[in-house]
Amino acid sequence: MKKHSLEQRSAEWHKLRLGKLGGSECIGITTPARMKTTLNKKLAEIITGVAEEVFVNEAMQYGIDWENFVADRYSSKNFVNVESVGAITNDDYPLAILSPDGLVGELGAIEIKCPQPKGFVEMSLLMINGKKGLDKIIVSHRPQILWYFMMMPNIDYVDYVIYNDGFTKFKVDYRAVRISRTDIIKDIMKMIASYKVYEANYKEKLNQILAI
């Protein structure tokens, strides 16, 4: 595992990510149909040297704008320092990359989500009523959490944190739940297996395209 000290969303960060599968994209290898689309996208990136442009909508920008505030609040509430890291790579997974929202010591990490109000309600109810582990977060975010554990085999937990300032007056604008490695070992292994299939397909299709 290697930490890269660079600013997220900088030119250097985008260059490092080119052709690699990030945490927010890894849901794209969880089904055969999604994997086909993801493969085509990443093969195009690595061959052309140009990443597909991502449009940042208002909801996405909201999350970007509040991320540092939420990380500071997490730090204050838990009496810990949150380390900012541009990216994580791992030689065991050369086609993968992770841009964590923060690292907590040697054993932890945080993933921050700042959803719109409807999404915040849905996520809050799962945190309250979910049994444990991945049951406490929405399905679409589960692969990203597993990506943390795959890319950083040393960590024991990821704290999944949600925030929306529209709920501040009721003092329920911030919620967090801890996802422990020991609760989701089988899910992590499934994600690793999906990555291995993706890597094999990637190499095969790249050789086919570049064959002369």
C-alpha positions as semicolon CSV with decimal commas, in nm:
position;residue;x (nm);y (nm);z (nm)
1;M;0,000;0,000;0,000
2;K;0,131;0,345;-0,092
3;K;0,009;0,689;0,011
4;H;0,027;0,967;-0,245
5;S;0,058;1,317;-0,101
6;L;-0,118;1,526;-0,359
7;E;-0,430;1,738;-0,367
8;Q;-0,749;1,561;-0,467
9;R;-0,897;1,689;-0,794
10;S;-0,563;1,845;-0,891
11;A;-0,403;1,782;-1,231
12;E;-0,155;1,539;-1,071
13;W;-0,439;1,354;-0,901
14;H;-0,632;1,314;-1,226
15;K;-0,316;1,192;-1,400
16;L;-0,255;0,928;-1,132
17;R;-0,616;0,807;-1,159
18;L;-0,616;0,779;-1,537
19;G;-0,723;0,430;-1,642
20;K;-0,758;0,313;-1,281
21;L;-1,077;0,215;-1,106
22;G;-1,161;0,435;-0,808
23;G;-1,379;0,374;-0,506
24;S;-1,671;0,574;-0,640
25;E;-1,660;0,365;-0,959
26;C;-1,606;0,016;-0,820
27;I;-1,979;-0,053;-0,817
28;G;-1,913;-0,089;-1,189
29;I;-1,756;-0,433;-1,143
30;T;-2,029;-0,584;-0,926
31;T;-2,236;-0,725;-1,215
32;P;-2,137;-0,852;-1,563
33;A;-2,331;-0,576;-1,740
34;R;-2,174;-0,302;-1,530
35;M;-1,830;-0,455;-1,571
36;K;-1,857;-0,444;-1,950
37;T;-1,938;-0,073;-1,945
38;T;-1,664;0,001;-1,691
39;L;-1,406;-0,194;-1,890
40;N;-1,485;0,000;-2,206
41;K;-1,453;0,331;-2,022
42;K;-1,121;0,248;-1,859
43;L;-0,972;0,094;-2,172
44;A;-1,058;0,411;-2,361
45;E;-0,888;0,619;-2,092
46;I;-0,564;0,419;-2,090
47;I;-0,537;0,403;-2,471
48;T;-0,619;0,767;-2,544
49;G;-0,468;0,919;-2,231
50;V;-0,787;1,119;-2,184
51;A;-1,036;1,062;-1,903
52;E;-1,408;1,082;-1,966
53;E;-1,528;1,421;-1,843
54;V;-1,737;1,405;-1,528
55;F;-2,007;1,667;-1,487
56;V;-2,030;1,798;-1,132
57;N;-2,393;1,879;-1,060
58;E;-2,527;2,089;-0,775
59;A;-2,577;1,792;-0,543
60;M;-2,221;1,670;-0,601
61;Q;-2,081;2,018;-0,542
62;Y;-2,270;2,034;-0,212
63;G;-2,082;1,727;-0,095
64;I;-1,747;1,868;-0,206
65;D;-1,813;2,201;-0,032
66;W;-1,901;2,044;0,305
67;E;-1,647;1,761;0,314
68;N;-1,374;1,944;0,510
69;F;-1,627;2,079;0,759
70;V;-1,758;1,729;0,827
71;A;-1,406;1,587;0,861
72;D;-1,324;1,855;1,120
73;R;-1,646;1,781;1,307
74;Y;-1,568;1,410;1,309
75;S;-1,221;1,489;1,439
76;S;-1,359;1,705;1,722
77;K;-1,630;1,459;1,822
78;N;-1,392;1,164;1,836
79;F;-1,078;1,342;1,964
80;V;-0,871;1,212;1,674
81;N;-0,666;1,357;1,393
82;V;-0,789;1,298;1,039
83;E;-0,507;1,264;0,790
84;S;-0,573;1,397;0,440
85;V;-0,430;1,176;0,166
86;G;-0,459;1,239;-0,207
87;A;-0,472;0,875;-0,308
88;I;-0,388;0,518;-0,209
89;T;-0,248;0,258;-0,446
90;N;-0,165;-0,105;-0,383
91;D;0,070;-0,322;-0,591
92;D;-0,165;-0,617;-0,540
93;Y;-0,433;-0,426;-0,734
94;P;-0,250;-0,229;-1,006
95;L;-0,569;-0,121;-1,186
96;A;-0,728;0,020;-0,870
97;I;-0,696;0,343;-0,676
98;L;-0,861;0,489;-0,367
99;S;-0,904;0,855;-0,275
100;P;-1,003;0,834;0,093
101;D;-1,189;1,112;0,266
102;G;-0,950;1,069;0,557
103;L;-0,731;0,827;0,749
104;V;-0,754;0,785;1,125
105;G;-0,428;0,661;1,269
106;E;-0,296;0,335;1,132
107;L;-0,617;0,135;1,169
108;G;-0,906;0,352;1,053
109;A;-1,052;0,564;0,776
110;I;-1,359;0,777;0,715
111;E;-1,594;0,801;0,420
112;I;-1,805;1,118;0,413
113;K;-2,136;1,156;0,234
114;C;-2,334;1,481;0,218
115;P;-2,659;1,374;0,053
116;Q;-2,959;1,583;-0,034
117;P;-3,240;1,586;0,229
118;K;-3,433;1,286;0,096
119;G;-3,117;1,078;0,079
120;F;-3,013;1,191;0,425
121;V;-3,342;1,063;0,569
122;E;-3,299;0,727;0,393
123;M;-2,941;0,690;0,513
124;S;-3,030;0,794;0,868
125;L;-3,305;0,535;0,894
126;L;-3,069;0,261;0,776
127;M;-2,813;0,365;1,036
128;I;-3,080;0,352;1,305
129;N;-3,254;0,031;1,200
130;G;-2,986;-0,170;1,016
131;K;-2,853;-0,472;1,206
132;K;-2,478;-0,425;1,161
133;G;-2,205;-0,385;0,906
134;L;-2,313;-0,311;0,551
135;D;-2,680;-0,338;0,649
136;K;-2,644;0,010;0,795
137;I;-2,556;0,183;0,467
138;I;-2,738;0,209;0,135
139;V;-2,666;-0,056;-0,126
140;S;-2,504;0,180;-0,376
141;H;-2,239;0,287;-0,123
142;R;-2,142;-0,060;-0,003
143;P;-1,887;-0,137;-0,280
144;Q;-1,700;0,185;-0,202
145;I;-1,665;0,086;0,163
146;L;-1,538;-0,257;0,060
147;W;-1,284;-0,083;-0,167
148;Y;-1,131;0,079;0,142
149;F;-1,073;-0,257;0,305
150;M;-0,939;-0,412;-0,015
151;M;-0,695;-0,132;-0,088
152;M;-0,582;-0,091;0,275
153;P;-0,545;-0,438;0,428
154;N;-0,407;-0,285;0,748
155;I;-0,722;-0,099;0,854
156;D;-0,973;-0,245;1,097
157;Y;-1,265;-0,008;1,038
158;V;-1,421;0,260;0,821
159;D;-1,643;0,522;0,983
160;Y;-1,921;0,609;0,741
161;V;-2,032;0,967;0,812
162;I;-2,330;1,155;0,669
163;Y;-2,420;1,523;0,696
164;N;-2,683;1,769;0,573
165;D;-2,703;2,121;0,710
166;G;-3,079;2,135;0,654
167;F;-3,127;1,919;0,964
168;T;-2,913;2,135;1,194
169;K;-3,204;2,300;1,376
170;F;-3,317;1,956;1,494
171;K;-2,960;1,861;1,591
172;V;-2,966;1,553;1,368
173;D;-2,754;1,690;1,083
174;Y;-2,461;1,453;1,151
175;R;-2,460;1,078;1,188
176;A;-2,188;0,814;1,179
177;V;-2,166;0,438;1,186
178;R;-1,858;0,219;1,213
179;I;-1,808;-0,063;0,965
180;S;-1,564;-0,319;1,106
181;R;-1,356;-0,553;0,893
182;T;-1,448;-0,852;1,108
183;D;-1,818;-0,807;1,026
184;I;-1,774;-0,806;0,647
185;I;-1,484;-1,039;0,568
186;K;-1,689;-1,245;0,319
187;D;-1,805;-0,930;0,140
188;I;-1,445;-0,806;0,114
189;M;-1,339;-1,137;-0,038
190;K;-1,620;-1,112;-0,294
191;M;-1,501;-0,765;-0,392
192;I;-1,144;-0,889;-0,431
193;A;-1,271;-1,173;-0,650
194;S;-1,466;-0,925;-0,865
195;Y;-1,155;-0,713;-0,902
196;K;-0,951;-1,015;-1,016
197;V;-1,212;-1,091;-1,285
198;Y;-1,205;-0,726;-1,391
199;E;-0,824;-0,725;-1,412
200;A;-0,815;-1,042;-1,621
201;N;-1,081;-0,906;-1,859
202;Y;-0,902;-0,571;-1,879
203;K;-0,573;-0,731;-1,986
204;E;-0,745;-0,959;-2,239
205;K;-0,947;-0,679;-2,401
206;L;-0,651;-0,439;-2,405
207;N;-0,438;-0,698;-2,590
208;Q;-0,720;-0,756;-2,837
209;I;-0,758;-0,385;-2,914
210;L;-0,384;-0,323;-2,948
211;A;-0,309;-0,638;-3,148
212;I;-0,155;-0,561;-3,485
